[in-house]
Amino acid sequence: MQTPSLVAAALLCSILAASVPASAETLVDIYGLAKQRDPRYLAMRSEYEASGFAVKEARAALLPQVAFNYNRTNTDQNIVRSENQVFAAGASSYPTNDRTLSISQPIFRLSSWRNWRQSQASEKQAAAAYAAAEQDLIVRTATAYMAVLAAEDALNLAKGEGESIKRQLELAEAKFKSGQAVRVNLYDAVARNALKQSDVIAAENDLADKKQALREVIGAPVNSLVPIAAKAPLILPQPLDAEQWVQSSLDKNLLLEARLQAVEVARQEIDKSRAGYYPTLDLVISRNQRVTGGSLFGGGSSVNTNDVMLRANIPLYDGGATDAGIDKAGARHQGALQDLERDRRQVERQARAAYAGVVSGISRAAALEQSVQALDSARNLKEEGYKAGISTMLGVLDAERDLYAVRRDAAQSRYDYQLNMLRLKQAAGTLSEDDLIAVGRAAP
C-alpha cells in the first residue's frame, strides 16, 4: 500500500535534485566568500584596524617615556710632555662605562593632546567607513549574483526562442514544399533563426562576463547558483513615505557618518596646527652612573648623578611654518565640508531613486506578468492562424520575439526590485546581513 507513495517521493526528490545542482551556491554562500576574499572590503577592514593602532600611538605621546642609555669608551693616552706636575708621565689605557636611566613626563604639550583627540575622530571615521563598506559589499555581491542569474535567464530564453523559431522554420519549409506558403515566409523564418543563433552566442558571452564579474568579488570561479524564487512576494517599503526614507538616509547613512567624522578630523587639524604657538613643558628625571678606569691624573672614579629637570620650550619664530600649517588645515577643512555636502545630495538622490524603484517595480512586475500571459495567448493564436493560412510567418515570429522579450523583462524586474530594496536600506543606513539572508531565502 505504501509503494506508490514511496515511488512518488523518490520521483519528487529526483526532480528537485535535477532542478538545483548539488554544487549550486546560494546568495548567502557567495556573500560568505566575498567577506573572506573581496579586496576592497578587506582593505577597508585593515584601514579600520590601523586606525585603532593610530589612537594608541597618539596616546603614547602623553605618557611617560623611559629610556636607558649605555656607553662604553676605551681611552688610550700617551702623555708626551706636561707642565702640570699633577699629571703622571707616560702612557695609560682605561675604560669608561656610562649608564643613564631617564624618565620624561610631558606636562603640557597641546599639540600631542589635540593629536590624540584627532586620532579618536579618525578611528570613528574608519569605523563608519568600514561599516559602510560592509553594506556596500552586500549590495555589490547581490548585484553581481543577480546579474549572473539574469544572464542565465537571458541565455535560456534565447535558446527557448531559438527552439521555437526552429519549429516555425520547419513548419514554413513544410508548407513551402507543399505549395501552401510563399517563399517570403520561408526567408523570414530563415533570417530570424540565424539572428537568434547570434543572440544565443551574445548571451553566452554575456553570461561568461557576468560570472567573471562575480569571481572578481569572491576570488573563485562560479559553477552554478541557486536562483531567486520567481513568485516571491513583492512588499512595499515601510513606511510608505519617500520623505521619511530620505530623512532617515540623511540622519543614519554610514557614508555620511564617515564624512561627518572626516570634517571633524579636518577641524581638529586646525586646532593641532594652532598648538604650534603654545609652549611645551616636560618633567625629566635621570640617574647617571659613570665609572672610569683611569684619567689624566692617574686614578679612576665612580660617580652617580641624579637630575630633576623642568624643561620648557617657548616658540618665538619658526619662519611662518605654523601660520602656513593653519591656513593649509583651514583649506582642507573647507574641502571636507564640500565633500560632505556633495555626498548628502548624492545620498538623497539615491534614496529617492531606490524608493521609486521599489514602489514602481512592484507595479511594473505585475504589469509584465500580465503582458506575458497576453502575449503568450496572442502568439498561440497567430501560430494557429498561420497554420490555417490566415496569418503570416512574420507575424508569428514577431509574436515569439515580443513574448520572449517580455519574459526577460519580467524576470529582470524581480531582480531590480530586490536590488532597489537593498539599496534603499543601504541609503537609510539599516541594511544588514539579515536582509541578504531574507533575499536568499526566496530561492525555490
C-alpha positions, 0 to 999 in steps of 0.5 A: 500500500505504501509503494506508490507513495514511496515511488512518488517521493523518490520521483519528487526528490529526483526532480528537485535534485535535477532542478538545483545542482548539488554544487549550486551556491546560494546568495548567502554562500557567495556573500560568505566568500566575498567577506573572506576574499573581496579586496576592497572590503578587506582593505577597508577592514585593515584601514579600520584596524590601523586606525585603532593602532593610530589612537594608541600611538597618539596616546603614547605621546602623553605618557611617560617615556623611559629610556636607558642609555649605555656607553662604553669608551676605551681611552688610550693616552700617551702623555708626551710632555706636561707642565702640570706636575699633577699629571703622571708621565707616560702612557695609560689605557682605561675604560669608561662605562656610562649608564643613564636611566631617564624618565620624561613626563610631558606636562603640557604639550597641546599639540600631542593632546589635540593629536590624540583627540584627532586620532579618536575622530579618525578611528570613528571615521574608519569605523563608519567607513568600514561599516559602510563598506560592509553594506556596500559589499552586500549590495555589490555581491547581490548585484553581481549574483543577480546579474549572473542569474539574469544572464542565465535567464537571458541565455535560456530564453534565447535558446527557448526562442531559438527552439521555437523559431526552429519549429516555425522554420520547419513548419514554413519549409513544410508548407513551402514544399507543399505549395501552401506558403510563399517563399517570403515566409520561408526567408523570414523564418530563415533570417530570424533563426540565424539572428537568434543563433547570434543572440544565443552566442551574445548571451553566452558571452554575456553570461561568461562576463557576468560570472567573471564579474562575480569571481572578481568579488569572491576570488573563485570561479562560479559553477552554478547558483541557486536562483531567486524564487520567481513568485516571491512576494513583492512588499512595499517599503515601510513606511510608505513615505519617500520623505521619511526614507530620505530623512532617515538616509540623511540622519543614519547613512554610514557614508555620511557618518564617515564624512561627518567624522572626516570634517571633524578630523579636518577641524581638529587639524586646525586646532593641532596646527594652532598648538604650534604657538603654545609652549611645551613643558616636560618633567625629566628625571635621570640617574647617571652612573659613570665609572672610569678606569683611569684619567689624566691624573692617574686614578679612576672614579665612580660617580652617580648623578641624579637630575630633576629637570623642568624643561620648557620650550617657548616658540618665538619664530619658526619662519611662518611654518605654523601660520602656513600649517593653519591656513593649509588645515583651514583649506582642507577643512573647507574641502571636507565640508564640500565633500560632505555636502556633495555626498548628502545630495548624492545620498538623497538622490539615491534614496529617492531613486531606490524608493521609486524603484521599489514602489514602481517595480512592484507595479511594473512586475505585475504589469509584465506578468500580465503582458506575458500571459497576453502575449503568450495567448496572442502568439498561440493564436497567430501560430494557429492562424498561420497554420490555417493560412490566415496569418503570416510567418512574420507575424508569428515570429514577431509574436515569439520575439515580443513574448520572449522579450517580455519574459526577460523583462519580467524576470529582470524586474524581480531582480531590480526590485530586490536590488532597489530594496537593498539599496534603499536600506543601504541609503537609510543606513539599516541594511544588514546581513539579515536582509541578504539572508531574507533575499536568499531565502526566496530561492525555490 
